[in-house]
Amino acid sequence: MIGLAAPQLQKCATGIEGLDQITQGGLPSGRSTLVCGGTGCGKTLFAMEFLIRGALDYGEPGVLMAFEEETPDLEVNVASLGFDLRQLVAERKLHIDQVQLGDNQMFAAGEFDLDGLFIRLGNAIDKIGAKRVVLDTVETIFTDLPDHSNLRREFRRLMIWLKQKGVTSIITGERGKVTLTRYGIEEYVSDCVIILDHRVNEQILTRRLRVLKYRGSTHGTNEYPFIIGEKGISVLPITSSGLNHIASSERISSGIPALDDMMGGQGYYLGSSILVTGTAGCGKTSTTALFIAAACLRGERCLSFLFEESPSQMIRNMRSIGIDLAAFEKQDLLRFHAIRPSMTGLEMHLAAMQNRVEEFSPHIVVIDPISSFGPLGNVIEIRAMLARLIDYLKLKGITTMLTSLTRADRALESTNEEISSLIDTWLMLRDIELNGERNRGLYVLKSRGMKHSNQIREFVLTDHGIDIKEVYVGPVGVLTGSSRLAKEAREQAEQLSAQQEIDRQQKALDRKRQALNAKIADMRASFAEDEAELTRIIQQEKAREERLRLDRLEMGLKRGSPIGPVTETKQHSPNTVAKSE
Amino acid sequence: MNSSRIDQQKHSMTNDTLSSSWSLLLYINGASPKSLSAITNLQNICEEYLTGHYQVEVIDLLEQPHLAEADQIIAIPTVVRRYPQPIRKVIGDLSDTEQALNALQIKTD
C-alpha cells in the first residue's frame, strides 16, 4: 500500500490477432472491458473469440451470458470461423447461458435486485472454473426491466462483483446516439473501453477498432482496421511486425540476364521486395512473368495475385513472348489467385492473401498491380496494408514483386501509394518517345545494398522474352527503336565501305609494290648488262695498255732508253692511245 | 438444464380442478430483506384474495443456484404465476399490493 511503484497491470491475452499488440498484452486481467459499437460491427464475435481463444489457447474456461443472440445462431456464426462451440461446451471449457427476458412478460411490483443474475453467473463460473466472462449486450435488461435507477445501481454492483470474482470480462454494448452505449453503461466499466465501427465507403465495408481508454496502461490510440476473416478477427496495427526480419545476402535471377547484369550480374536479393512501376503497356506484367518463369525453372513455388487479369488471359499473353506459365501451373509450382479489387475491402484482401501464402508457402509472391487498390482506401490505409503485407512476407523470407501503374500525367517517380520506403529494388519502366514512336526503357531506380547500373536501357519484348539493348548514346543523345536501328545500319554501312576502301588501297599498294619490284628487276638487269659491258671495255683497255706497255718496252729496248720516261709517256698514253684509235 | 419447474408444472396442473388452480413459485435469495418481505407480502395477498385455492412454492436460489439459469431468473424476488396460464413473471417484493394484484392479475377489474 505504501510502495510507490504500483504493481504492473496484469494483462489477459485475447488471442485475437493484432489486438494484443495494440493493447501491449491484452485486456486488463481480472477486470471488465466494454466493447461497444453499432449493429453488425462484430462485437459479439469479438467477445466470442476472446472466450474461445481463452479456452483453446490459454487454458482459461469461459462463460457466455447471451442476452440477445440465440445459441443456435451463435453456433452457426462461430462455426463459420472453424470453431465448434458444442465441443467446447461438452469439454466444459465453455458455458453458454441464454438469458431470455422477453419470453414472458415481466411485471414489476415493489423492490427487486439482480441477485438472480449474480447467482446464475456465479454458479456457471464455479461450475467450470471460468476465468473469462462475456456479458453480451447486458444492456437489454434496461429494455426489459423497469426502474432504471435501480438497474444502474445493480449494474454497478455487478461490475464490482465481477472484479471480486477475479474474472476477466467483456461487456458488450450497443452504440447510443449521444453516449457510447445506449444506456450509458460506460460510466460503470471504467478500466478499458474498445470501440468497434464499420463504415461503407464507395460500396466497400471497412471495419475499424479503437481503444478509447485503458486505465493504467499505454495503448495504441489509432483507429485500426480489422477484418472478420476465415479464421476470426484480425486487427491490423499499422506498425505491424516491425523491422526484425533477417536479410539474406543470397541473390536470385530476375529472369532477364541483361537485367541481372545491371544489378551486378546477380539479380535481386532473396527475400527482398521489388517494385516494378511504369505507364500502361510498358511491360510490367511481362517482367513479372519472366521472374516467375525463372523461379519455377529453379523448382521454386510462385504465388501470383492478379487484380486486373484472369489467369488464362495472363497465360495467353505471356505465351506471346514465349513463356509457358500453364506448364508451371500444371506442376503446381505456380498458383494464381485472381480477384477484382473491388470485391472486398483492403483488410479482406490482406487476409485472403495471407491465407493463400500460408496454404502454399511460396518462395515468390507477385502482386499485379498494387495500384488497383487505389479506390479501396486513402493513401495511409493502403500504405498501412502494404506495409503489413510486405513485412509479413519478408518475415517469411519470401521475395515479393509488386507492380504499380504510373499515370502518364504524374511524375514518373511518384507512385501513388508512396511505398518507396518499403521497397528494396525499384525498377522503372518508361516510355521513350522519339521520332513518332514509343519505345520501352528500363531503369533501376534504386536497389538497396548492391551496385547497379545507372543507365536507361532499351527494353524490347520479343517472342522469346525480353531483350535489353544497350542504348545508343551518340552525339545526338540517347537513341532507341528505329532511330537506333537506322543509326546502327548506317554505321554498319559506313564500316563496310571503309573496309572496302582499305581493301582497295591494299590492292593498289600491292600493285605498286609489284611494279616497283619489276622496275628494280629491270634496272638490275640493265645494270648487269652495263656492268658486263664496262667490265669488258675495262678489260679490253687493260689488255690494250698492257700491249702498249709491252710495245714501248720492246721499242725502248730496241732504242736502249731508260725505263723512267716510260712512265711519263705512260701518263699521256691514253690520249695517245685514244688518238691513235 | 431440463429441470425447469415452470414447464414441468404445465403438465401436472392439467389434472387439477379448475377452482383450485393458482400455482405460484417464489424465487428468493436466502434471508435477504427483500426475500423475507416478498414471502410475507405474497402470503398476505394469497390469503386475502385466493383463499383456499392457491399453492406457493418458495425456491431459495442460494440452495439451488442452478435453478436460476434453468428457470430464467435474473431478478430477486421473482414470482412466477405457473397457473392459470399464460405464465407471468412478476419481479419485486410485492410491497405495493395494488401493483402486485395487477401484475399477477389476481384482481381482474
Interface residues (C-beta under 8 A of the other chain):
Chain A: D97 V99 Q100 L101 D103 N104 Q105 M106 F107 A108 A109 G110 E111 F112 D113 L114 D115 G116 L117 I119 R120 G122 N123 A124 I141 L145
Chain B: Y27 N29 S32 K34 S37 A38 N41 L61 L62 P65 H66 A68 E69 Q72 I73 I74 A75 I76 P77 T78 P86 I87 R88 K89 V90 I91 G92 D93 L94 S95 D96 Q99 A100 N102 A103 L104
